[in-house]
Amino acid sequence: MKKQLGRLILILISSFMIIPFLYMFMTSLRVTYTAYNFKFALDDLTLRNYKEIFYNTNFIRYFLNSLFISLSGVVLNVIFSSMAGYAFAKLEFKGREKIFFFMLLTLIVPSQVTLLPLYVIMRHLGWLNTYMALILPLPTAVGVFIMRQSILKVPRDLMDSARIDGCSEFKIFMEIVLPLIKPAIIALSIFTFIGAWNEFLWPLIATTSDPMRTLTVGMASMNAQYTVNYGLVMAGATMTFLPSFLFYILLQRQFEEGVALSGLKG
């Protein structure tokens, strides 16, 4: 009885969480200038809003920018976080634990605090309004933590056997460690992709030219420029939501394994 009651409560909570997405999708199929015009009737549905954002705006440019930045961020974060995680988990060097501890302390610093120094650095490097400014800040200490926790579970005896057979440290990392932590890599990829795709504040600060805008910033600027057609806004929001949602759905199984392997699961 308790189990069934628990399931009923979970179903109710899930149903409430779906309502905003249902509202977004249904509104995107109507031309409406009021946010309260929501109904389940299917008589006046149209794809006009989707045609509008694809043909009469820079939506495709914003979309490709976000896609390139998110995928590049995933590659960059996986490479550097896995290498750093391997060093913290398996290599012996002076001050290893202290360095890792101080690196974790950076997680308690709000990201808004680092915006100004990050902006000054990018300006001196001449990287504002470039992809470099949008991609390079994506790797964080969270990635290193996830990789370290998963690499700690790789048997040290396995690596010692590889060393006896003459494998270099880089070869052990590439051919033994990385294949064994594939679920954690998938989990980190999903975290990074969704974070980069939804990021708004830093792309807003780091870019001023319209061709360099990401999807989130581009959609916000469109709202400010034109009379608000809420159907058009929701069509853009739906297209912004879909890639990260599909990315998660496709890799959901590996993501759950990766979360369990990295020790993030409560």
Secondary structure, 3 states (H helix, E strand, C coil): CHHHHHHHHHHHHHHHHHHHHHHHHHHHCCCCCCCCCCCCCCCCCCCHHHHHHHHCCCHHHHHHHHHHHHHHHHHHHHHHHHHHHHHHHHCCCCCHHHHHHHHHHHHHCCHHHHHHHHHHHHHHHCCCCCHHHHHCCCCCHHHHHHHHHHHCCCCHHHHHHHHHCCCCHHHHHHHHHHHHCHHHHHHHHHHHHHHHHHCCHHHHHHCCCHHHCCHHHHHHHHHHHCCCCHHHHHHHHHHHHHHHHHHHHHCHHHHHHHHHHHCCCC
